[in-house]
Amino acid sequence: MELVHFRLLITGRVQGVGFRKNAVEQAIQLDLRGFAMNLQDGSVLIEVEGERSAVERFVLWCRRGPALARVDNLRIETGPLVGHSGFATRR
């Protein structure tokens, strides 16, 4: 099992549409760790880590987001594992 850490920057209509709440639910279902937070520029930043195939499924969900969202762009950066515990929203 390969563990990975991805940092996602998601732009579009991603604030005020339940993106972070739904991202937490998706991440918990996939047994992932990390956080999701709104940025002041209207984007959402997500750090996620876990088993590669689960993280890749999470990224696929992030490309769509919840029903009211509109994802214009999703940028992915990889990095070293941080050791997050659980998955939550941050302010």
C-alpha positions as CSV (number, residue, x, y, z in Angstrom):
1,M,0.0,0.0,0.0
2,E,1.4,3.3,-1.1
3,L,0.6,6.4,1.1
4,V,0.5,9.8,-0.6
5,H,0.0,13.5,0.4
6,F,-1.7,15.8,-2.0
7,R,-2.4,19.5,-1.6
8,L,-5.4,20.6,-3.7
9,L,-6.4,24.2,-4.7
10,I,-9.9,24.3,-6.0
11,T,-11.3,27.4,-7.7
12,G,-14.8,28.2,-9.1
13,R,-18.0,28.4,-7.2
14,V,-16.7,26.4,-4.2
15,Q,-17.6,28.5,-1.2
16,G,-21.1,28.7,0.3
17,V,-22.2,25.5,-1.5
18,G,-21.2,22.9,1.1
19,F,-17.9,22.0,-0.6
20,R,-15.9,21.6,2.6
21,K,-18.7,19.7,4.5
22,N,-19.1,17.3,1.6
23,A,-15.3,16.9,1.2
24,V,-15.1,15.9,4.9
25,E,-17.8,13.3,4.4
26,Q,-16.1,11.9,1.2
27,A,-12.7,11.8,2.9
28,I,-14.1,10.0,6.0
29,Q,-15.8,7.4,3.7
30,L,-12.5,6.8,2.0
31,D,-10.5,6.6,5.3
32,L,-8.4,9.7,4.4
33,R,-6.8,12.3,6.7
34,G,-6.3,16.0,6.3
35,F,-8.3,19.2,6.2
36,A,-10.4,21.5,3.9
37,M,-10.4,25.2,4.3
38,N,-11.8,28.3,2.6
39,L,-9.3,30.9,1.4
40,Q,-10.0,34.6,1.2
41,D,-9.8,34.6,-2.6
42,G,-12.9,32.3,-2.8
43,S,-11.0,29.1,-3.4
44,V,-10.8,26.0,-1.3
45,L,-7.6,24.4,-0.1
46,I,-7.5,20.8,0.8
47,E,-4.6,18.7,2.2
48,V,-5.3,15.1,2.0
49,E,-3.3,12.0,2.7
50,G,-3.9,8.3,2.7
51,E,-3.7,5.2,0.4
52,R,-3.1,6.3,-3.2
53,S,-6.2,4.8,-4.8
54,A,-8.4,6.4,-2.2
55,V,-6.8,9.8,-2.6
56,E,-7.2,9.5,-6.4
57,R,-10.9,8.7,-5.9
58,F,-11.2,11.7,-3.6
59,V,-9.6,13.9,-6.3
60,L,-12.1,12.7,-8.8
61,W,-14.9,13.8,-6.5
62,C,-13.2,17.2,-6.0
63,R,-13.2,17.8,-9.7
64,R,-17.1,17.8,-9.5
65,G,-17.8,18.7,-5.9
66,P,-21.3,18.8,-4.5
67,A,-24.4,19.6,-6.6
68,L,-24.3,23.4,-6.2
69,A,-20.6,23.8,-6.8
70,R,-18.9,24.7,-10.1
71,V,-15.2,23.6,-10.2
72,D,-13.3,25.7,-12.7
73,N,-9.8,24.5,-11.8
74,L,-8.1,22.0,-9.5
75,R,-4.4,22.3,-9.0
76,I,-2.6,19.3,-7.4
77,E,0.8,19.4,-5.6
78,T,2.4,16.4,-4.0
79,G,4.5,16.4,-0.9
80,P,5.8,14.4,2.0
81,L,3.3,12.8,4.5
82,V,2.4,15.1,7.3
83,G,0.7,12.6,9.6
84,H,-2.7,14.3,9.8
85,S,-5.2,12.5,12.2
86,G,-8.8,12.5,11.0
87,F,-10.3,14.9,8.5
88,A,-11.9,18.2,9.4
89,T,-12.6,21.7,8.2
90,R,-10.5,24.6,9.1
91,R,-11.2,28.3,9.1
